[in-house]
Amino acid sequence: MLLTDYLRSDKDITWDFARQCGVKHGVIRLPETPDFDITDETHWRQVHKGFTDFGITPIIIEPMPNELHDHIKAGDEKRDESIEKAFKMLPIMEKLGITTICFNFMAHIGWLRTSSDIRERGGALVTGFDLADFVPTDKKITADELWANYEYFIRAMLPHCEKHGIKLALHPDDPPLPRLGDVERIMISYENIKKAINLIPSENLGVTMCQACYQMMGEDLYRVIPELAEKIFFVHFRNATGNKYKFHETFHDNGDIAMADILRLYQKCNVDVPIRVDHVPLMAGECQGSTAGYTALGRLYALGYLRGLLEATEGRKE
């Protein structure tokens, strides 16, 4: 498998840690500022050059830019305009060698946690979700609307993806609950994910195997991974403990998933795709920052752990 890391487009210390851990390929988040034009190749090349000059080759975009995808998922009046802009990303990605978009279909409420200060090993702080603590919003959307919006999007997008060799890797809902208040959700089970990726058969439509999400669904990873193997385009190497109604993140070596065993399973199933760590603890000496679960020291620990497991299970270095 190809060791990657998730990196924002503005350089920070995670870039340094990634390179120092031997990471050469990036899962990148595009700029979300008014001066970045998602349809302008020059703007993309400036971002791409920042990474490659640092020794990191971008290969995956994550997430699908929210300025487009929020309208697409909601199916609002800007949907068609947003899809047209998404089309214009693809030839640019093809030229730059960026082959995959990790996308989800959580409308109005994205991945959600109700706490960011749960104590884990040694007092490290982790994020968690408890349905009892969830406060509903005034947003509304039904499962039927979501399925219709999803089909509309992939039916429009896939011919362009096939033309330019770009893969769409569907991430499950997090948490995988059927509704949060009046916001219904659909990518909440293995059966629904199978339905989603087979709705319009294409070699360019597959999944991001966020293994802890499937674990929280209550699915058996030892069944799901082999059955989805040919459709796994990207792996989020993440661990957690609990269930879909109440769970929290853990150190990667301290949750419900036997991580080395799962890596062996990927290898047994010939899943040889980019992999990155996800959702890490806040460790001593750090501040939480703008996005809980994405701090630098916890990520450094997780990267080293994953790199060691890959070397041990694959019998070779990255």
C-alpha positions as CSV (number, residue, x, y, z in Angstrom):
1,M,0.0,0.0,0.0
2,L,1.1,3.6,-0.6
3,L,1.7,5.6,2.5
4,T,0.2,9.1,2.3
5,D,-0.8,11.9,4.6
6,Y,-3.6,14.4,4.6
7,L,-2.2,17.9,4.1
8,R,-3.7,21.3,3.9
9,S,-2.6,23.6,1.0
10,D,-1.0,26.1,3.4
11,K,2.3,24.6,4.7
12,D,2.3,23.8,8.4
13,I,4.4,21.5,10.6
14,T,2.4,18.4,9.4
15,W,4.2,18.8,6.1
16,D,7.6,18.5,7.9
17,F,6.5,15.6,10.0
18,A,5.1,13.8,6.9
19,R,8.4,14.1,4.9
20,Q,10.5,13.2,8.0
21,C,8.4,10.1,8.3
22,G,9.1,9.2,4.7
23,V,5.8,10.2,3.2
24,K,6.2,11.1,-0.5
25,H,2.6,11.3,-1.6
26,G,-0.1,13.7,-0.4
27,V,-3.9,13.6,0.1
28,I,-4.4,17.3,-0.3
29,R,-7.2,19.8,0.7
30,L,-7.6,22.6,-1.8
31,P,-7.6,26.2,-0.7
32,E,-11.0,27.5,0.5
33,T,-10.4,31.2,0.1
34,P,-12.0,33.6,-2.3
35,D,-8.8,34.1,-4.3
36,F,-8.6,30.4,-5.3
37,D,-10.6,29.6,-8.5
38,I,-11.4,25.9,-8.6
39,T,-11.6,26.1,-12.4
40,D,-8.3,27.9,-13.0
41,E,-5.4,25.6,-13.9
42,T,-2.9,28.3,-13.0
43,H,-4.2,28.3,-9.4
44,W,-4.0,24.5,-9.2
45,R,-0.5,24.5,-10.5
46,Q,0.6,27.0,-7.8
47,V,-0.8,24.7,-5.1
48,H,0.7,21.6,-6.8
49,K,4.1,23.2,-7.1
50,G,4.1,24.1,-3.4
51,F,3.8,20.4,-2.6
52,T,6.2,19.0,-5.2
53,D,8.9,21.6,-4.4
54,F,8.7,20.2,-0.8
55,G,9.0,16.6,-2.0
56,I,5.3,15.6,-1.8
57,T,3.4,14.4,-4.9
58,P,-0.4,15.1,-4.6
59,I,-2.4,12.1,-5.7
60,I,-5.8,12.5,-4.0
61,I,-8.2,15.5,-3.5
62,E,-10.0,15.3,-0.1
63,P,-12.7,16.5,0.3
64,M,-14.5,17.4,-2.9
65,P,-14.4,21.2,-2.5
66,N,-17.2,22.2,-0.2
67,E,-18.0,25.3,-2.2
68,L,-19.3,22.9,-4.9
69,H,-20.2,19.8,-3.0
70,D,-22.5,21.4,-0.4
71,H,-24.8,22.6,-3.2
72,I,-24.6,19.2,-5.0
73,K,-25.5,17.2,-1.9
74,A,-28.4,19.5,-1.0
75,G,-29.6,19.7,-4.6
76,D,-30.2,23.4,-4.3
77,E,-30.4,26.2,-7.0
78,K,-26.6,26.2,-7.4
79,R,-26.3,22.4,-8.0
80,D,-25.9,22.5,-11.8
81,E,-23.5,25.4,-11.7
82,S,-21.4,23.5,-9.1
83,I,-21.4,20.3,-11.1
84,E,-20.2,22.2,-14.2
85,K,-17.3,23.6,-12.2
86,A,-16.6,20.1,-10.9
87,F,-16.3,19.0,-14.5
88,K,-13.6,21.6,-15.1
89,M,-11.5,20.2,-12.2
90,L,-11.0,16.9,-14.0
91,P,-8.8,17.7,-17.0
92,I,-6.6,19.8,-14.6
93,M,-6.3,16.8,-12.2
94,E,-5.4,14.6,-15.2
95,K,-2.6,16.9,-16.3
96,L,-1.2,17.0,-12.7
97,G,-1.4,13.3,-12.1
98,I,-4.0,13.6,-9.3
99,T,-6.1,10.5,-9.8
100,T,-8.8,10.4,-7.1
101,I,-11.4,12.5,-5.4
102,C,-12.5,11.3,-1.9
103,F,-16.2,12.5,-1.6
104,N,-19.1,11.9,0.8
105,F,-22.8,12.5,0.6
106,M,-23.6,13.9,4.0
107,A,-25.8,17.0,3.3
108,H,-26.0,19.9,5.8
109,I,-24.2,18.0,8.5
110,G,-20.8,16.6,7.7
111,W,-18.7,14.3,9.9
112,L,-19.8,15.1,13.4
113,R,-18.5,14.9,17.0
114,T,-20.2,16.1,20.2
115,S,-17.1,16.1,22.3
116,S,-13.4,16.8,21.7
117,D,-12.1,16.3,25.3
118,I,-12.6,12.7,26.1
119,R,-9.6,11.3,28.0
120,E,-7.7,8.5,26.4
121,R,-4.5,6.7,27.3
122,G,-2.2,8.9,29.4
123,G,-4.7,11.7,29.5
124,A,-4.5,12.4,25.7
125,L,-7.8,14.0,24.5
126,V,-9.9,12.5,21.7
127,T,-13.1,13.3,19.9
128,G,-16.3,11.4,20.3
129,F,-20.0,11.3,19.5
130,D,-22.9,10.6,21.7
131,L,-26.4,10.8,20.2
132,A,-27.8,11.9,23.6
133,D,-25.7,15.1,23.3
134,F,-26.6,15.9,19.7
135,V,-28.4,19.2,19.3
136,P,-30.6,19.2,16.1
137,T,-30.3,22.0,13.6
138,D,-33.1,23.6,11.5
139,K,-31.9,21.9,8.4
140,K,-34.1,19.2,6.7
141,I,-33.5,16.7,3.9
142,T,-35.0,13.2,3.3
143,A,-33.3,10.0,2.3
144,D,-35.3,10.0,-0.9
145,E,-34.0,13.4,-1.8
146,L,-30.4,12.4,-1.0
147,W,-30.6,9.3,-3.2
148,A,-32.0,11.4,-6.0
149,N,-29.3,14.1,-5.6
150,Y,-26.6,11.4,-5.4
151,E,-27.8,9.7,-8.6
152,Y,-28.1,13.1,-10.4
153,F,-24.5,13.9,-9.4
154,I,-22.8,10.6,-10.4
155,R,-24.8,10.3,-13.6
156,A,-23.5,13.7,-14.6
157,M,-20.0,13.3,-13.2
158,L,-19.0,9.7,-14.2
159,P,-18.7,10.2,-18.0
160,H,-16.2,13.0,-17.4
161,C,-14.3,11.0,-14.8
162,E,-14.0,8.1,-17.2
163,K,-12.8,10.4,-19.9
164,H,-10.1,11.9,-17.7
165,G,-9.2,8.8,-15.7
166,I,-10.3,10.2,-12.3
167,K,-11.7,7.9,-9.6
168,L,-14.5,8.9,-7.2
169,A,-14.0,7.2,-3.8
170,L,-17.2,7.4,-1.7
171,H,-16.7,7.9,2.0
172,P,-19.5,6.6,4.4
173,D,-21.5,8.8,6.7
174,D,-19.8,9.6,10.0
175,P,-21.5,8.8,12.3
176,P,-23.4,6.2,10.2
177,L,-26.9,7.1,11.6
178,P,-30.1,7.2,9.5
179,R,-31.0,10.6,10.8
180,L,-29.7,13.5,12.8
181,G,-32.7,15.6,13.7
182,D,-34.5,16.3,10.5
183,V,-31.4,15.6,8.4
184,E,-31.6,12.0,7.1
185,R,-28.5,10.2,5.9
186,I,-28.0,7.3,3.5
187,M,-24.4,6.1,3.4
188,I,-24.9,4.3,6.7
189,S,-24.6,0.6,5.9
190,Y,-22.7,-1.8,3.7
191,E,-25.9,-2.5,1.8
192,N,-26.4,1.1,1.1
193,I,-22.8,1.6,0.0
194,K,-23.1,-1.3,-2.4
195,K,-26.3,0.2,-3.8
196,A,-24.6,3.6,-4.2
197,I,-21.5,2.3,-6.1
198,N,-23.6,-0.1,-8.3
199,L,-26.3,2.4,-9.1
200,I,-24.4,3.4,-12.2
201,P,-21.7,0.7,-12.9
202,S,-18.4,2.3,-13.6
203,E,-14.7,1.3,-13.0
204,N,-14.2,4.9,-11.8
205,L,-16.7,4.7,-8.9
206,G,-15.6,3.0,-5.7
207,V,-15.1,3.6,-2.0
208,T,-12.9,5.2,0.6
209,M,-12.6,2.4,3.1
210,C,-12.9,4.3,6.3
211,Q,-12.6,1.2,8.4
212,A,-13.8,2.7,11.7
213,C,-17.0,3.9,10.1
214,Y,-17.8,0.4,8.9
215,Q,-17.0,-0.8,12.4
216,M,-19.4,1.7,13.9
217,M,-22.1,0.6,11.4
218,G,-21.8,-2.8,13.1
219,E,-20.4,-4.4,9.9
220,D,-17.9,-7.3,9.9
221,L,-14.7,-5.9,8.3
222,Y,-13.6,-9.5,7.6
223,R,-16.6,-9.8,5.3
224,V,-16.8,-6.2,3.9
225,I,-13.2,-5.7,2.9
226,P,-12.9,-8.9,0.8
227,E,-16.3,-8.2,-0.9
228,L,-15.4,-4.6,-1.7
229,A,-11.8,-5.2,-2.4
230,E,-11.8,-4.4,-6.1
231,K,-13.8,-1.2,-5.4
232,I,-11.5,0.1,-2.6
233,F,-9.6,3.1,-4.0
234,F,-8.4,4.6,-0.8
235,V,-8.1,3.6,2.9
236,H,-8.6,5.8,6.0
237,F,-6.6,3.9,8.6
238,R,-8.6,4.8,11.7
239,N,-9.5,3.2,15.0
240,A,-12.3,3.9,17.6
241,T,-14.3,2.2,20.2
242,G,-18.1,2.0,20.8
243,N,-21.0,2.0,18.4
244,K,-22.8,4.3,16.0
245,Y,-24.8,5.9,18.9
246,K,-21.9,6.5,21.2
247,F,-18.2,6.1,20.3
248,H,-14.9,7.9,20.6
249,E,-11.6,7.9,18.7
250,T,-8.6,6.2,20.2
251,F,-4.9,5.9,19.6
252,H,-4.5,3.8,16.5
253,D,-3.2,0.9,18.6
254,N,-5.9,1.1,21.3
255,G,-9.3,0.7,19.7
256,D,-11.7,-2.1,18.7
257,I,-10.0,-2.9,15.4
258,A,-7.0,-5.2,15.3
259,M,-5.0,-2.9,13.0
260,A,-2.1,-5.2,12.0
261,D,-4.6,-8.0,11.2
262,I,-6.7,-5.6,9.1
263,L,-3.6,-4.6,7.1
264,R,-2.9,-8.3,6.5
265,L,-6.5,-8.6,5.2
266,Y,-6.0,-5.8,2.8
267,Q,-2.9,-7.5,1.5
268,K,-4.6,-10.9,1.2
269,C,-7.3,-9.2,-0.8
270,N,-4.8,-7.4,-3.1
271,V,-5.9,-4.0,-1.9
272,D,-2.9,-2.0,-2.9
273,V,-4.0,1.6,-2.7
274,P,-3.1,4.9,-1.0
275,I,-3.6,4.8,2.8
276,R,-3.6,7.5,5.4
277,V,-4.1,7.8,9.1
278,D,-7.2,9.6,10.4
279,H,-8.6,11.3,13.6
280,V,-5.8,11.4,16.1
281,P,-5.5,12.3,19.8
282,L,-4.5,15.6,21.2
283,M,-1.2,14.9,23.0
284,A,0.7,16.7,25.7
285,G,2.1,20.1,24.7
286,E,-0.4,20.7,21.9
287,C,-3.3,23.0,21.5
288,Q,-6.5,21.7,19.7
289,G,-6.5,24.1,16.8
290,S,-9.4,24.6,14.4
291,T,-10.2,21.0,13.6
292,A,-10.2,18.5,16.5
293,G,-8.6,15.2,15.6
294,Y,-6.1,16.7,13.2
295,T,-3.3,17.8,15.4
296,A,0.4,17.3,14.6
297,L,1.9,15.1,17.4
298,G,-0.9,12.6,17.4
299,R,-0.6,12.4,13.7
300,L,3.2,11.9,13.9
301,Y,2.7,9.0,16.3
302,A,0.0,7.4,14.0
303,L,2.2,7.8,10.9
304,G,5.1,6.1,12.6
305,Y,2.8,3.3,13.8
306,L,1.3,2.8,10.3
307,R,4.7,2.9,8.7
308,G,6.0,0.2,11.1
309,L,3.0,-2.0,10.5
310,L,3.3,-1.7,6.8
311,E,6.9,-2.6,6.9
312,A,6.2,-5.6,9.2
313,T,3.2,-6.9,7.3
314,E,4.4,-6.3,3.8
315,G,8.0,-7.3,4.5
316,R,9.3,-4.2,2.7
317,K,9.8,-0.5,3.2
318,E,7.7,2.2,1.5
